[in-house]
Amino acid sequence: MSTATLIKAPKAPVIHLLIAIALMWGSVVTAEWMKPRKYWADVVGEPHYETLVPTRFGEWERLPDAGGRVVSPAQEEYLLSLYSEIYAHSFVHKPTGRVLMLSIAYGRDQTNDSQIHTPDACYPSQGFRINKREQVDLQTAYGIIKSVRLTTSMGAQRTEPLTYFIRVGDEIARGSKERNIQRLAMALRGYRVDGTLFRVSEITRSELAFALQEKFINDLLSTLTATQRRSLIGDNRS
Amino acid sequence: MSNEALGLAAHAPAKPWLPISGDILAYAIGMLGMFSFTVYDLLYNGDNALWSKGEFSHGPIMLTVAMFLLVTRWREYDQPLAPHRRDIWLSWAILAFGVLIHSVSRALTIVHLEVASFIPVIISMVLRVGGTPLLNKLKFPVFFFVFMVPLPGFITDPISQFIKMRVTEVVTELLWQAGYPITHTGVVIAIGPYQLLVADACAGMRTLFMLEAMGIFYINVVKHSSLLRNVALATLIVPISFTANVTRVIFLALLTYHFGDEVGQGFLHGFAGIVLFVAGLLFTIMIDALLRSIAAIIDKRRHAA
């Protein structure tokens, strides 16, 4: 069978078909032209939380890392595939002796699907129950921080209330929708955003746990320089 | 012998394997340019290579199945290809829409929409060539392309999370009853000295999605007349996929327990995926047979009455 019978003459005018092809190819070219190239992390400077967070500030002092921290290699590998830097240390509140755990996860490029995983999903996966979820606007000297408070527990013995917030680019964004809107808004300005998950928690039954966490956040923010603060809470003027 | 066969074939009315018209060829060239970058990204481009990740790796299979359906159904179509003027305009509008979505989502790296824009372009092509009657004939294959689109995390994650938790609980309960030393915290199963993480890829939205796709494919190929039976089957695929997932995790847990971590994580891990699909397909066919016999009984009674 010859190709003449296999390919019939087009019904549509050839010029129409050429326009259709041009439209389709053009979409890729336009996309390439519109694509954001600059990393927001390069504009504000990529943060290194290991050096950025001081080992002692205010009434807080970092505890030496306990050697016995159990981390499964598979889980660690998975976390490192999600984040560019993971910071995890405990701080003791000297007046009371209470210990808070601070964990910061940083992702340099948040323009794709491997976005920051929030404790709302992580904690239940590790066997915690979320007993209560509350959205709070933390009042700080540097503006409002839109954060989330979770009351979690594992079994009957361990209750772990925690406060977390997420920075995307230059803003605090709560919830996946806000994060994506922020990501797109920055992309329209030509930037690929980075993101930071900031989480502070304590193993306690105290009713006042959240107040101490709020104090921790305030104390930490006030010891940092403006540039350092920006890599935690963005240029937060709201 | 073979010469004779060839001779006979030559005298038979020659129907081209696929009546490719210039219109389709033009669209094919356009789409090749438009989507080959997308496919490349989906397979090789680091974090965006969703099709190479476990959770979304069903994408290429779904694309192949949808393409197969499209070609098969198209070949069955024997009406004259005479698109109405209105269809042509519609075709342009849908093409423009698809191209716009593709371009914006590609620029902003919204890979889900970028893949989804394939569907309006295909619709535009079908309208251009055969108008609304042809689109009507091909609506199922066109719909089937939906299954190749990787769903964004904010839709799948809560559902996946829910399924994983329930699968873990059921597996633990069953094996505990069978006398195995098994517990779980969250989605981490501890069996004997081993720990297994029930990952998204193992028992999440993905398998539900894929089994649902297979089920719909099965329903469409078997072609039942009864709408009720089709809907019932499509709904029942959800518990079927759940059961198939439980089967798979039990299979893996027992492998790990009896033969060690290396066996459980090795090539048999992939084999467990096959177990899942065979189990899913068998359950589907069994339930279908059951539904069919119930329908037959109801039919008989109606005739008797």
HADDOCK unambig.tbl for C-alpha pairs under 7 A between the chains (distance, minus, plus):
assign (segid A and resid 5 and name CA) (segid B and resid 16 and name CA) 6.96 0.50 0.50
assign (segid A and resid 6 and name CA) (segid B and resid 16 and name CA) 5.76 0.50 0.50
assign (segid A and resid 6 and name CA) (segid B and resid 19 and name CA) 6.11 0.50 0.50
assign (segid A and resid 6 and name CA) (segid B and resid 20 and name CA) 6.11 0.50 0.50
assign (segid A and resid 7 and name CA) (segid B and resid 19 and name CA) 6.78 0.50 0.50
assign (segid A and resid 7 and name CA) (segid B and resid 20 and name CA) 5.01 0.50 0.50
assign (segid A and resid 7 and name CA) (segid B and resid 21 and name CA) 5.17 0.50 0.50
assign (segid A and resid 7 and name CA) (segid B and resid 22 and name CA) 6.30 0.50 0.50
assign (segid A and resid 8 and name CA) (segid B and resid 20 and name CA) 6.28 0.50 0.50
assign (segid A and resid 8 and name CA) (segid B and resid 21 and name CA) 4.39 0.50 0.50
assign (segid A and resid 8 and name CA) (segid B and resid 22 and name CA) 5.83 0.50 0.50
assign (segid A and resid 9 and name CA) (segid B and resid 21 and name CA) 5.93 0.50 0.50
assign (segid A and resid 9 and name CA) (segid B and resid 22 and name CA) 5.25 0.50 0.50
assign (segid A and resid 10 and name CA) (segid B and resid 21 and name CA) 5.47 0.50 0.50
assign (segid A and resid 10 and name CA) (segid B and resid 22 and name CA) 3.99 0.50 0.50
assign (segid A and resid 10 and name CA) (segid B and resid 23 and name CA) 4.94 0.50 0.50
assign (segid A and resid 11 and name CA) (segid B and resid 23 and name CA) 6.74 0.50 0.50
assign (segid A and resid 12 and name CA) (segid B and resid 23 and name CA) 6.64 0.50 0.50
assign (segid A and resid 17 and name CA) (segid B and resid 23 and name CA) 6.83 0.50 0.50
assign (segid A and resid 17 and name CA) (segid B and resid 26 and name CA) 6.11 0.50 0.50
assign (segid A and resid 21 and name CA) (segid B and resid 26 and name CA) 6.72 0.50 0.50
assign (segid A and resid 21 and name CA) (segid B and resid 27 and name CA) 6.64 0.50 0.50
assign (segid A and resid 21 and name CA) (segid B and resid 30 and name CA) 4.43 0.50 0.50
assign (segid A and resid 23 and name CA) (segid B and resid 99 and name CA) 6.87 0.50 0.50
assign (segid A and resid 24 and name CA) (segid B and resid 30 and name CA) 5.45 0.50 0.50
assign (segid A and resid 24 and name CA) (segid B and resid 31 and name CA) 6.57 0.50 0.50
assign (segid A and resid 24 and name CA) (segid B and resid 34 and name CA) 5.59 0.50 0.50
assign (segid A and resid 24 and name CA) (segid B and resid 99 and name CA) 6.05 0.50 0.50
assign (segid A and resid 25 and name CA) (segid B and resid 30 and name CA) 6.17 0.50 0.50
assign (segid A and resid 25 and name CA) (segid B and resid 33 and name CA) 5.66 0.50 0.50
assign (segid A and resid 25 and name CA) (segid B and resid 34 and name CA) 5.39 0.50 0.50
assign (segid A and resid 27 and name CA) (segid B and resid 99 and name CA) 5.69 0.50 0.50
assign (segid A and resid 27 and name CA) (segid B and resid 100 and name CA) 6.89 0.50 0.50
assign (segid A and resid 27 and name CA) (segid B and resid 102 and name CA) 6.58 0.50 0.50
assign (segid A and resid 27 and name CA) (segid B and resid 103 and name CA) 4.66 0.50 0.50
assign (segid A and resid 28 and name CA) (segid B and resid 34 and name CA) 6.01 0.50 0.50
assign (segid A and resid 28 and name CA) (segid B and resid 103 and name CA) 5.96 0.50 0.50
assign (segid A and resid 30 and name CA) (segid B and resid 103 and name CA) 6.29 0.50 0.50
assign (segid A and resid 31 and name CA) (segid B and resid 103 and name CA) 4.75 0.50 0.50
assign (segid A and resid 31 and name CA) (segid B and resid 104 and name CA) 6.24 0.50 0.50
assign (segid A and resid 31 and name CA) (segid B and resid 106 and name CA) 5.65 0.50 0.50
assign (segid A and resid 31 and name CA) (segid B and resid 107 and name CA) 4.42 0.50 0.50
assign (segid A and resid 32 and name CA) (segid B and resid 107 and name CA) 6.29 0.50 0.50
assign (segid A and resid 34 and name CA) (segid B and resid 107 and name CA) 5.59 0.50 0.50
assign (segid A and resid 35 and name CA) (segid B and resid 107 and name CA) 4.30 0.50 0.50
assign (segid A and resid 35 and name CA) (segid B and resid 108 and name CA) 6.35 0.50 0.50
assign (segid A and resid 111 and name CA) (segid B and resid 109 and name CA) 6.47 0.50 0.50
assign (segid A and resid 112 and name CA) (segid B and resid 47 and name CA) 6.67 0.50 0.50
assign (segid A and resid 112 and name CA) (segid B and resid 48 and name CA) 6.18 0.50 0.50
assign (segid A and resid 112 and name CA) (segid B and resid 109 and name CA) 6.49 0.50 0.50
assign (segid A and resid 113 and name CA) (segid B and resid 48 and name CA) 6.85 0.50 0.50
assign (segid A and resid 114 and name CA) (segid B and resid 47 and name CA) 6.74 0.50 0.50
assign (segid A and resid 124 and name CA) (segid B and resid 186 and name CA) 5.92 0.50 0.50
assign (segid A and resid 125 and name CA) (segid B and resid 186 and name CA) 4.84 0.50 0.50
assign (segid A and resid 125 and name CA) (segid B and resid 187 and name CA) 5.42 0.50 0.50
assign (segid A and resid 126 and name CA) (segid B and resid 185 and name CA) 6.39 0.50 0.50
assign (segid A and resid 126 and name CA) (segid B and resid 186 and name CA) 5.06 0.50 0.50
assign (segid A and resid 126 and name CA) (segid B and resid 187 and name CA) 6.77 0.50 0.50
assign (segid A and resid 127 and name CA) (segid B and resid 185 and name CA) 4.34 0.50 0.50
assign (segid A and resid 127 and name CA) (segid B and resid 186 and name CA) 3.39 0.50 0.50
assign (segid A and resid 127 and name CA) (segid B and resid 187 and name CA) 6.88 0.50 0.50
assign (segid A and resid 128 and name CA) (segid B and resid 186 and name CA) 6.75 0.50 0.50
assign (segid A and resid 176 and name CA) (segid B and resid 154 and name CA) 6.82 0.50 0.50
assign (segid A and resid 184 and name CA) (segid B and resid 108 and name CA) 6.74 0.50 0.50
assign (segid A and resid 187 and name CA) (segid B and resid 108 and name CA) 6.30 0.50 0.50
